[in-house]
Amino acid sequence: MKKESALIMRKQTKLVAALSATALLAIGASAVTFAAGWNNSTGEWQYLDNEGNAIADAWRKSGDYWFYLGSDGNMAKNEVVQNNDDYYFVNGDGAMVTNQWVSFDESTEDGNDKRWMYFGADGKAYRDKNDKLTISDIKTINGKKYVFDQEGKMLYGWLGDESALVSGDDAWTTAKYYYGGFDDGSAQHGWVQLTVNDNGEDSTAWFYFDDNGKISRDKKKTINGQTYYFDEKGRMIEDWSTATKLSGSSFSAKPMTSDSVVYVNGDGGARKNQWIWAVPAESYIQKDYENDSASWWYADNSGKIVKNKVKKIKGKVYAFDEFGRMVSGLVSSPNGRDNFDAASGVGDNDYQDLAGTQYAGLTIPGKVYYFSGDGEKDGSRKTGYQKVDFDDDTYEMYFNNSGEAANDYVAKIKKYAKNGVVLKANNDDSNYAGIEVQSANVKKLAATSTGVNYFNTSSTGSLVGQVLVNTAGSVQASKTNLKDSNDIYYATDKNGVVLYNGEKKLYTVSSTEHPNAVTVGTKTYYTE
């Protein structure tokens, strides 16, 4: 959209045209011979009747021009003449002017010292003949529209419904029309940028006036294919607005309704099918506004901000919270479609404020998803293996094709996961660790499982009944005498369930060196 500021076009030819009648009319004692009745024996031109009396308050014609005889019988010159309910102007030669602008010195409330009148083809001044501005009162002169008061004086500036100038600093907030400056006065159409006084301070704003000059106020308007919003005072709304009006409210009223928020470009056109990086309006999210906290937002094809849903955009999946902020990081949702929690805009991820082990131990009723580790640059939903930063370290997580954080045994990767965290030994305590599983179904984590467990030789604990995994999280199935970094031996079944763990190595043949029999599953082993 291309906007042009209101142009102030001075009527520099008005006065010249009004006072050039001498050249046009060539009127004067030495150049004009009046018809019978004209007489200037007194030094002033008069029109005498048959009895020699001067005619007063009447028009008389000479050649192609009309002249007015005043109340004293003398021909009027260079003045406005009121005849009945109409106004005329006679120039310095006394001839009535037609199709001309004429300026007059007159002090006005706004400090200007000039007023304008226009006299049409019949010599009559254009003027308002009622007390209300209507389309019929608008006059077109040289392709521009003007309005005049009841005395024929051109109106300018902010006008109300009545044909009168609306005065005061806040005139723009209630006026319906804008008719330029005192030396222009033409109706403004289309886009006009004006400086207005708002609560004692001057500010520049864009306004839009229709073909009849009426301002667009408190409405949504499509202009050249773009959608614009105008507040209750007529200013084009910049940044945030509402797409619909509630009863008794305006497009900029508070609060913004849950489904009607829009964001407009710097040129005022509502964004559609576009990403927006912006700080919300104070009336929308006060905390973010006060903290100058920007977020990503997405405007759909209607211009409305997408809220509380998942949306696929250019092949990638994104989620938006109840306000419309794109969520980022590790978040949860009851169903994966809406009501995402643990994230309220960019960089505010509550889950990731925890240690990874704390997070893995949580009981989360909803579904967990990961929407990128850098919300400012991406924010799309991730699947597969991901490196996720927590308060204490970076953890490997796995997300299914749906984006949901994996839980229990994941056949695709042959590993276990809790809330998406791949369960594996940390190599600090041991290069092997146990995972608690259900006795009836080893593919499921036990209800008490909070992550991984380690066998410590100084304790009486045991990993028997738990699935053994290594530092990569791989299940250690069908192993015998698997020795860890703490010199602990393990034996597992085909599912990786620990059948034995201890400091002594297992032997399949009894001897005097290892006389102690140990039953491991269905087999008997001997220890030293």
C-alpha positions as CSV (number, residue, x, y, z in Angstrom):
1,M,0.0,0.0,0.0
2,K,1.3,3.4,-0.9
3,K,0.3,6.3,1.3
4,E,0.7,10.0,0.5
5,S,0.6,12.7,3.1
6,A,-2.2,15.3,2.7
7,L,-1.0,18.0,0.3
8,I,-1.7,21.6,1.1
9,M,-2.4,23.2,-2.3
10,R,-2.6,27.0,-2.0
11,K,-5.1,28.8,-4.0
12,Q,-2.6,31.4,-5.2
13,T,-4.7,32.3,-8.2
14,K,-7.9,33.0,-6.3
15,L,-7.3,36.7,-5.4
16,V,-5.6,37.4,-8.7
17,A,-8.6,36.0,-10.6
18,A,-11.0,37.9,-8.4
19,L,-9.3,41.2,-8.9
20,S,-8.5,40.8,-12.6
21,A,-11.9,41.9,-13.8
22,T,-10.5,45.3,-15.0
23,A,-8.6,43.5,-17.7
24,L,-11.5,41.2,-18.5
25,L,-14.3,43.8,-18.4
26,A,-12.5,47.0,-19.4
27,I,-14.9,49.0,-17.4
28,G,-14.3,52.7,-16.7
29,A,-15.5,56.2,-17.7
30,S,-13.2,56.4,-20.6
31,A,-13.7,52.8,-21.9
32,V,-17.4,52.0,-21.3
33,T,-20.5,53.7,-22.6
34,F,-23.4,52.8,-20.3
35,A,-26.8,52.3,-21.6
36,A,-29.4,54.9,-20.9
37,G,-29.9,55.4,-17.2
38,W,-26.2,55.2,-16.2
39,N,-24.8,58.4,-14.8
40,N,-21.6,59.5,-13.0
41,S,-22.2,63.2,-12.7
42,T,-21.7,62.9,-8.9
43,G,-18.4,61.2,-9.3
44,E,-20.0,57.8,-8.6
45,W,-21.8,55.6,-11.0
46,Q,-25.5,55.6,-10.5
47,Y,-28.5,54.3,-12.5
48,L,-31.3,56.8,-12.9
49,D,-34.9,56.0,-13.5
50,N,-37.0,58.0,-16.0
51,E,-37.6,60.6,-13.3
52,G,-33.9,61.0,-12.7
53,N,-33.9,59.3,-9.4
54,A,-31.0,57.0,-8.5
55,I,-32.1,53.3,-8.3
56,A,-31.0,51.7,-5.0
57,D,-30.6,48.0,-3.8
58,A,-30.9,46.6,-7.2
59,W,-28.9,45.0,-10.0
60,R,-28.5,46.6,-13.4
61,K,-26.7,45.2,-16.4
62,S,-24.3,46.8,-18.9
63,G,-23.1,44.7,-21.7
64,D,-22.1,41.3,-20.4
65,Y,-21.8,42.3,-16.8
66,W,-24.0,43.0,-13.8
67,F,-23.6,45.8,-11.4
68,Y,-25.1,46.4,-8.0
69,L,-26.5,49.7,-6.8
70,G,-26.2,50.1,-3.1
71,S,-28.7,51.7,-0.7
72,D,-27.3,55.1,-1.4
73,G,-27.7,54.5,-5.2
74,N,-24.0,54.3,-5.8
75,M,-22.5,51.4,-7.7
76,A,-20.9,48.9,-5.2
77,K,-17.3,48.0,-5.6
78,N,-15.0,45.4,-4.2
79,E,-17.5,44.1,-1.6
80,V,-19.8,41.2,-0.8
81,V,-23.4,42.0,-1.8
82,Q,-26.3,40.3,0.0
83,N,-29.4,40.2,-2.2
84,N,-32.3,38.4,-0.6
85,D,-30.8,35.2,0.8
86,D,-27.9,35.1,-1.6
87,Y,-24.4,36.6,-1.6
88,Y,-22.5,38.0,-4.5
89,F,-19.2,39.8,-5.0
90,V,-18.5,42.8,-7.1
91,N,-14.9,43.6,-7.9
92,G,-13.0,46.9,-7.9
93,D,-14.8,47.9,-11.1
94,G,-18.2,47.0,-9.7
95,A,-18.7,44.0,-11.9
96,M,-20.2,40.9,-10.4
97,V,-17.6,38.0,-10.5
98,T,-18.5,34.5,-11.6
99,N,-16.6,31.1,-11.2
100,Q,-14.0,32.7,-9.0
101,W,-12.5,32.3,-5.5
102,V,-12.3,35.5,-3.5
103,S,-10.3,36.0,-0.3
104,F,-11.2,38.3,2.6
105,D,-9.2,39.5,5.6
106,E,-10.8,38.1,8.7
107,S,-9.2,37.0,12.0
108,T,-10.2,33.5,13.1
109,E,-10.0,31.5,16.3
110,D,-7.1,29.5,15.0
111,G,-5.0,32.6,14.3
112,N,-5.4,32.7,10.5
113,D,-6.3,36.0,9.0
114,K,-8.0,35.1,5.7
115,R,-11.3,33.4,4.7
116,W,-12.4,32.3,1.2
117,M,-15.6,32.4,-0.7
118,Y,-16.5,30.9,-4.1
119,F,-18.9,32.5,-6.5
120,G,-20.5,30.2,-9.1
121,A,-21.6,30.7,-12.7
122,D,-24.6,32.7,-11.6
123,G,-22.5,34.9,-9.3
124,K,-24.0,33.4,-6.2
125,A,-21.7,32.4,-3.4
126,Y,-21.7,28.7,-2.7
127,R,-23.1,28.3,0.8
128,D,-24.9,25.8,3.2
129,K,-28.6,26.4,3.1
130,N,-29.4,24.3,6.2
131,D,-27.8,23.5,9.5
132,K,-26.6,20.0,8.8
133,L,-23.8,19.0,6.5
134,T,-25.2,16.7,3.8
135,I,-23.9,15.3,0.5
136,S,-25.9,18.0,-1.4
137,D,-24.0,20.7,0.5
138,I,-20.6,19.4,-0.8
139,K,-19.6,21.5,-3.9
140,T,-17.1,20.3,-6.5
141,I,-14.7,23.0,-7.8
142,N,-12.0,22.0,-10.3
143,G,-12.3,18.4,-9.3
144,K,-12.1,19.1,-5.5
145,K,-14.8,19.0,-2.9
146,Y,-15.5,21.9,-0.6
147,V,-18.1,22.9,2.0
148,F,-19.2,26.4,3.0
149,D,-21.1,27.9,5.9
150,Q,-24.4,29.7,5.7
151,E,-22.6,33.0,4.9
152,G,-20.7,31.4,2.1
153,K,-17.3,31.2,3.8
154,M,-15.3,28.1,3.0
155,L,-14.9,25.8,5.9
156,Y,-11.6,24.0,6.6
157,G,-10.0,21.7,9.2
158,W,-12.0,19.3,11.2
159,L,-15.7,19.5,10.6
160,G,-18.6,17.9,12.5
161,D,-22.0,16.7,11.1
162,E,-23.1,20.3,11.2
163,S,-21.4,22.7,8.7
164,A,-19.2,24.2,11.3
165,L,-15.6,24.1,12.3
166,V,-14.9,21.8,15.3
167,S,-12.4,23.7,17.5
168,G,-10.1,22.7,20.3
169,D,-7.2,20.3,20.6
170,D,-9.5,17.3,20.7
171,A,-11.6,18.3,17.7
172,W,-10.2,15.4,15.7
173,T,-11.6,12.9,18.2
174,T,-15.2,13.8,17.4
175,A,-15.2,15.4,13.9
176,K,-16.4,13.5,10.9
177,Y,-14.5,15.2,8.1
178,Y,-11.2,16.9,7.4
179,Y,-11.2,19.7,4.9
180,G,-7.5,20.7,4.8
181,G,-6.0,24.0,6.0
182,F,-7.3,27.5,5.8
183,D,-5.6,28.1,2.4
184,D,-6.9,24.9,0.9
185,G,-10.2,23.6,2.4
186,S,-10.7,20.8,0.0
187,A,-12.1,17.5,1.3
188,Q,-9.4,15.0,2.1
189,H,-9.9,11.6,0.6
190,G,-8.0,8.3,1.0
191,W,-4.9,8.2,3.3
192,V,-4.0,11.4,5.1
193,Q,-1.3,11.7,7.7
194,L,-2.0,14.4,10.3
195,T,-0.5,15.7,13.5
196,V,-3.0,15.7,16.3
197,N,-3.0,16.5,19.9
198,D,-3.5,13.5,22.1
199,N,-3.8,14.1,25.8
200,G,-1.7,17.2,25.6
201,E,1.0,15.8,23.3
202,D,1.3,16.1,19.6
203,S,1.5,12.8,17.7
204,T,1.4,11.8,14.0
205,A,-1.3,9.4,12.9
206,W,-2.8,8.0,9.7
207,F,-6.4,8.5,8.9
208,Y,-8.6,7.3,6.0
209,F,-11.5,9.3,4.5
210,D,-14.0,7.9,2.0
211,D,-15.1,9.4,-1.3
212,N,-17.4,11.9,0.5
213,G,-14.7,12.9,2.9
214,K,-16.1,11.0,5.9
215,I,-13.5,9.6,8.3
216,S,-13.2,5.9,8.9
217,R,-13.7,5.5,12.7
218,D,-14.0,2.4,14.9
219,K,-14.2,0.0,12.0
220,K,-12.4,-2.6,9.9
221,K,-11.9,-1.6,6.3
222,T,-10.4,-3.3,3.3
223,I,-8.4,-0.9,1.1
224,N,-6.6,-2.1,-2.0
225,G,-6.9,-5.7,-0.8
226,Q,-5.4,-5.0,2.6
227,T,-7.4,-5.0,5.9
228,Y,-7.0,-2.1,8.2
229,Y,-8.4,-1.3,11.6
230,F,-9.3,2.2,12.9
231,D,-9.8,3.0,16.5
232,E,-12.7,5.0,18.0
233,K,-10.9,8.3,17.3
234,G,-10.2,7.4,13.6
235,R,-6.5,6.7,13.9
236,M,-5.2,3.7,11.9
237,I,-4.3,1.1,14.5
238,E,-0.7,0.0,14.6
239,D,0.6,-3.2,16.1
240,W,-2.1,-4.9,18.2
241,S,-5.9,-4.7,17.8
242,T,-9.1,-6.8,17.9
243,A,-10.6,-8.2,14.8
244,T,-14.1,-8.0,16.1
245,K,-16.0,-5.6,18.2
246,L,-18.0,-6.5,21.3
247,S,-21.2,-4.6,22.1
248,G,-20.2,-1.1,23.3
249,S,-16.5,-1.6,22.6
250,S,-14.1,-0.6,19.9
251,F,-11.4,-2.4,17.9
252,S,-8.8,-1.1,20.4
253,A,-10.9,-1.8,23.5
254,K,-9.8,-4.0,26.4
255,P,-9.8,-6.8,26.9
256,M,-8.9,-8.5,23.7
257,T,-11.2,-11.4,23.2
258,S,-9.9,-14.9,23.1
259,D,-10.3,-15.4,19.4
260,S,-10.1,-12.0,17.8
261,V,-6.6,-10.6,18.2
262,V,-4.8,-9.3,15.2
263,Y,-1.4,-7.7,14.5
264,V,-0.8,-5.2,11.8
265,N,2.3,-4.2,9.8
266,G,4.1,-0.9,10.2
267,D,2.0,0.3,7.3
268,G,-1.2,-0.6,9.0
269,G,-2.2,-3.6,6.9
270,A,-3.2,-6.7,9.0
271,R,-0.7,-9.5,8.6
272,K,-2.0,-12.7,7.1
273,N,-0.3,-16.0,6.8
274,Q,2.8,-14.5,8.4
275,W,5.1,-14.9,11.4
276,I,5.3,-12.0,13.8
277,W,8.1,-11.3,16.3
278,A,6.6,-8.8,18.8
279,V,6.1,-7.7,22.3
280,P,2.3,-7.9,23.1
281,A,0.3,-4.8,23.9
282,E,0.0,-3.7,27.5
283,S,-3.7,-4.3,27.4
284,Y,-3.1,-7.9,26.2
285,I,-0.3,-9.4,28.3
286,Q,0.8,-6.8,30.8
287,K,3.7,-8.8,32.2
288,D,5.3,-9.4,28.8
289,Y,4.8,-5.8,27.9
290,E,6.4,-4.5,31.1
291,N,9.3,-7.0,30.7
292,D,9.7,-6.1,27.0
293,S,9.4,-9.8,26.3
294,A,8.9,-10.6,22.7
295,S,7.4,-13.9,21.3
296,W,6.7,-15.4,18.0
297,W,3.1,-15.2,16.8
298,Y,1.4,-16.5,13.7
299,A,-1.4,-14.7,11.8
300,D,-3.7,-17.0,9.8
301,N,-5.3,-16.2,6.5
302,S,-8.0,-14.1,8.2
303,G,-5.3,-12.1,10.0
304,K,-6.3,-13.5,13.4
305,I,-3.5,-14.7,15.7
306,V,-3.5,-18.5,16.1
307,K,-4.2,-19.4,19.7
308,N,-4.3,-22.5,21.9
309,K,-3.7,-25.0,19.1
310,V,-1.2,-26.9,17.0
311,K,-0.7,-25.7,13.4
312,K,1.3,-27.0,10.5
313,I,3.1,-24.2,8.8
314,K,5.2,-24.9,5.7
315,G,5.6,-28.5,6.5
316,K,6.5,-28.0,10.2
317,V,4.3,-28.3,13.3
318,Y,4.1,-25.5,15.9
319,A,2.1,-25.1,19.0
320,F,0.6,-21.9,20.4
321,D,-0.6,-21.1,24.0
322,E,-3.8,-19.5,25.0
323,F,-2.6,-16.0,24.1
324,G,-1.1,-17.0,20.8
325,R,2.5,-17.1,21.8
326,M,4.4,-19.8,20.0
327,V,5.5,-22.3,22.7
328,S,9.1,-23.5,22.8
329,G,11.2,-26.1,24.6
330,L,9.8,-29.0,26.6
331,V,6.1,-28.6,27.1
332,S,3.1,-30.8,28.0
333,S,-0.5,-30.9,26.9
334,P,-3.4,-33.1,28.0
335,N,-4.0,-34.2,24.4
336,G,-1.2,-32.8,22.2
337,R,-3.6,-30.3,20.6
338,D,-4.1,-27.5,23.1
339,N,-3.6,-26.2,26.6
340,F,0.1,-26.5,26.5
341,D,1.8,-25.8,29.9
342,A,5.3,-25.4,31.3
343,A,6.0,-22.8,28.6
344,S,4.7,-19.2,28.3
345,G,6.5,-17.8,25.4
346,V,10.1,-18.0,24.3
347,G,12.7,-19.1,26.9
348,D,10.3,-19.8,29.8
349,N,10.4,-23.6,30.1
350,D,9.6,-24.8,33.6
351,Y,10.5,-28.4,33.0
352,Q,14.0,-27.5,31.8
353,D,14.6,-25.5,35.0
354,L,14.8,-28.9,36.8
355,A,17.7,-31.3,36.9
356,G,17.2,-34.0,34.2
357,T,16.9,-36.7,36.9
358,Q,14.2,-34.7,38.6
359,Y,12.3,-34.3,35.4
360,A,12.5,-38.0,34.6
361,G,11.0,-38.8,38.0
362,L,7.9,-36.6,37.5
363,T,4.5,-38.1,37.0
364,I,3.1,-36.0,34.1
365,P,-0.6,-36.6,33.4
366,G,-0.5,-35.2,29.9
367,K,1.7,-35.8,26.9
368,V,5.2,-34.2,26.6
369,Y,6.5,-32.6,23.4
370,Y,9.7,-30.8,22.4
371,F,9.4,-27.6,20.3
372,S,13.1,-26.8,19.6
373,G,15.8,-25.7,22.0
374,D,16.0,-22.2,20.4
375,G,12.5,-20.7,20.2
376,E,13.8,-17.5,18.7
377,K,15.1,-19.3,15.6
378,D,12.9,-22.3,15.2
379,G,10.1,-23.6,17.6
380,S,8.9,-26.5,15.4
381,R,8.0,-29.8,17.0
382,K,10.8,-32.3,17.1
383,T,10.8,-36.1,16.7
384,G,13.4,-38.8,17.1
385,Y,16.6,-38.3,19.2
386,Q,17.1,-34.8,20.6
387,K,19.6,-33.3,22.9
388,V,17.7,-31.3,25.6
389,D,19.3,-28.9,28.1
390,F,18.2,-29.2,31.8
391,D,19.5,-27.3,34.8
392,D,22.2,-29.8,35.5
393,D,23.2,-31.2,32.1
394,T,22.2,-32.0,28.6
395,Y,20.2,-35.2,28.3
396,E,19.4,-37.4,25.3
397,M,15.6,-37.7,24.8
398,Y,13.5,-39.6,22.2
399,F,10.2,-38.4,20.7
400,N,7.9,-40.6,18.7
401,N,6.8,-39.8,15.1
402,S,3.8,-38.0,16.6
403,G,6.2,-35.8,18.6
404,E,5.1,-37.3,21.9
405,A,7.9,-38.0,24.4
406,A,8.6,-41.8,24.5
407,N,7.8,-43.9,27.6
408,D,8.5,-47.5,28.5
409,Y,10.3,-49.7,26.0
410,V,10.7,-48.2,22.5
411,A,11.0,-51.0,20.0
412,K,12.3,-48.7,17.2
413,I,15.4,-47.8,19.2
414,K,15.4,-50.9,21.5
415,K,15.7,-48.7,24.6
416,Y,13.7,-47.5,27.5
417,A,12.5,-43.9,28.1
418,K,10.8,-42.0,30.9
419,N,9.0,-38.8,30.0
420,G,11.2,-38.9,26.8
421,V,14.5,-39.2,28.7
422,V,16.5,-42.2,27.4
423,L,17.3,-44.3,30.4
424,K,21.0,-45.2,30.6
425,A,24.0,-45.5,32.9
426,N,25.8,-42.3,33.5
427,N,29.3,-43.7,33.6
428,D,30.0,-41.7,36.7
429,D,28.4,-44.3,39.0
430,S,28.8,-47.2,36.7
431,N,28.8,-48.1,33.1
432,Y,25.7,-50.3,33.7
433,A,22.4,-49.5,35.4
434,G,19.1,-51.1,36.2
435,I,15.6,-50.0,35.2
436,E,12.6,-51.0,37.2
437,V,10.0,-52.8,35.0
438,Q,6.7,-54.5,35.6
439,S,7.1,-58.1,36.6
440,A,4.2,-59.1,34.4
441,N,5.4,-57.1,31.4
442,V,9.0,-56.2,31.2
443,K,8.3,-53.8,28.3
444,K,6.6,-51.4,30.7
445,L,8.2,-49.4,33.4
446,A,7.2,-50.1,37.0
447,A,4.9,-47.5,38.5
448,T,7.7,-46.7,41.0
449,S,10.3,-46.2,38.3
450,T,12.0,-42.8,38.4
451,G,14.9,-43.5,36.1
452,V,17.9,-45.8,36.6
453,N,19.3,-47.6,39.6
454,Y,22.9,-48.5,40.4
455,F,24.3,-51.5,42.5
456,N,26.8,-50.3,45.0
457,T,29.1,-52.9,46.6
458,S,28.9,-51.1,49.9
459,S,25.1,-51.6,50.1
460,T,22.9,-54.6,50.3
461,G,20.9,-53.5,47.3
462,S,20.3,-55.6,44.3
463,L,19.3,-55.1,40.6
464,V,17.7,-58.5,40.3
465,G,14.4,-58.1,38.5
466,Q,15.5,-55.0,36.7
467,V,16.5,-54.5,33.1
468,L,20.2,-53.9,32.6
469,V,21.3,-51.1,30.3
470,N,24.6,-49.6,29.3
471,T,25.7,-46.0,28.9
472,A,24.0,-45.8,25.6
473,G,20.8,-47.1,27.0
474,S,21.0,-50.4,25.1
475,V,19.4,-53.4,26.8
476,Q,22.0,-56.0,27.9
477,A,20.1,-59.2,27.1
478,S,21.3,-62.8,27.6
479,K,24.5,-61.9,29.3
480,T,26.6,-63.9,31.8
481,N,29.5,-62.5,33.8
482,L,29.0,-59.0,32.4
483,K,31.4,-56.9,34.5
484,D,30.9,-53.2,35.2
485,S,33.4,-50.5,36.2
486,N,32.8,-51.3,39.9
487,D,33.8,-55.0,39.4
488,I,30.3,-56.2,39.7
489,Y,29.2,-59.1,37.6
490,Y,25.8,-59.5,36.0
491,A,23.7,-62.2,34.4
492,T,20.6,-61.4,32.4
493,D,17.9,-63.2,30.6
494,K,16.7,-62.8,27.0
495,N,14.9,-59.6,27.9
496,G,17.8,-58.1,29.7
497,V,16.3,-58.7,33.2
498,V,19.0,-59.0,35.8
499,L,19.1,-62.6,37.2
500,Y,22.2,-62.1,39.2
501,N,24.5,-59.3,40.3
502,G,27.4,-59.6,42.7
503,E,31.1,-59.4,43.2
504,K,31.8,-63.0,42.4
505,K,32.1,-64.4,38.9
506,L,29.9,-67.3,37.8
507,Y,31.2,-70.7,36.6
508,T,29.3,-73.4,34.9
509,V,31.5,-76.3,36.3
510,S,31.8,-77.0,40.1
511,S,35.3,-77.3,41.5
512,T,37.1,-76.9,44.7
513,E,37.9,-73.4,43.7
514,H,34.2,-72.4,43.3
515,P,32.1,-74.6,45.4
516,N,29.1,-72.3,46.0
517,A,26.1,-73.1,43.8
518,V,24.0,-70.2,42.5
519,T,20.8,-70.7,40.6
520,V,20.4,-68.2,37.8
521,G,17.1,-68.7,36.0
522,T,16.9,-72.4,35.2
523,K,20.7,-72.8,35.3
524,T,23.0,-73.5,38.2
525,Y,26.3,-71.7,38.4
526,Y,29.1,-71.7,40.9
527,T,31.0,-68.9,42.6
528,E,34.4,-68.8,44.1
